[in-house]
Amino acid sequence: MQPFEYSRVDTIEQASALLQQAQGRARILAGGTDLLVALRERRMTTDLVIDVKSISELTALHYDAETGLHIGAATPCWRIYGDPQVSTLFPGLVDAVRQIGGVQIHGRASLGGNLCNASPAADSIPALIVHGTQAEIGGPAERRMVPVEQFCTGPGRTVLKPEELLVALHLPPPPVHSSGAYVRFTPRNEMDISVVGVAAWVQLDDAGSHFVSGRVALAAVAPTPLPVPEVESCLAGQQVSDGTFVKAAVVAQEAARPITDMRGTADYRREIVGVLVRRALEMAVERARRGAK
């Protein structure tokens, strides 16, 4: 591993000031499950590592019925899926968080880190997208909010400026008769990169027979995690039926832009998209009907 300076900070302002001084040659350490591996393998270089785990705001986790769910960027995965209220209200997010590595990784890895890593195959990002998540970004002078679907600009690239860091993720309170799900396909059951991942979120009418709204986002089929807004138009007002699921799956397949690599061909990935979209929508509908908002 290359030599670098290490600094532990207690405030967002301190972290931002160090980032600004480093002029793009600093990295944020929250969980470190990606950062330390990349530095050790020399896939990444840096002059300074800034440890932000002591910033209480970055590890805050709380839900409010008016404002929704607040997840500090450095909050470890186990706290998210271990929170009963989060598990009840956001089961689709919990599905995705549980897929970020194995159980040992969950003790350190953060949702914010998974987002900032900006992998096209990241499991958490599609789930964040379908839940309408806003990313709160801190800088030296002010903070700004960015929809998660706009956060990643390419593989390993984000909208963060050199002096900025991710502060928190904000998920709006789920409406009644709504729920979500995340499913993926991998060659192995755990600790593998998704060949395809699909997040779905639905809201049903009072009878549970028709869609009020629905969203789908995909992983590993485009340079960035991919929202499919056309699915929302396809589902709104339609009857919950196999036919509607199939139509939504076809729309998602048409939106996917997969490549062929060692993990699968483009045609294979596109076919898997259709299968997983149907499964994710079915799971989300089942949860919404039984009362998981």
ABEGO torsion letter per residue (X at the ends): XBBBBBBBBABAAAAAAAAAAAGGABBBBBAGAAAAAAAAAGABBBABBBBAAABAAAABBBBBAAAEBBBBAABBAAAAAABAAAAAABAAAAAAAAABEBAAAAAABBAAAAAAAGBAABAAAAAAAAAGBBBBBBBAABBBBBBAAAABAEBGBBABBAABBBABBBBBBBBBGBBBBBBBBBABABGBBBABBBBBBBBBBAAGABBABBBBBBBGABABBBBBAAAAAAABGBBBBAAAAAAAAAAAAAABBBBBBAAEBAAAAAAAAAAAAAAAAAAAAAAAAAGBX
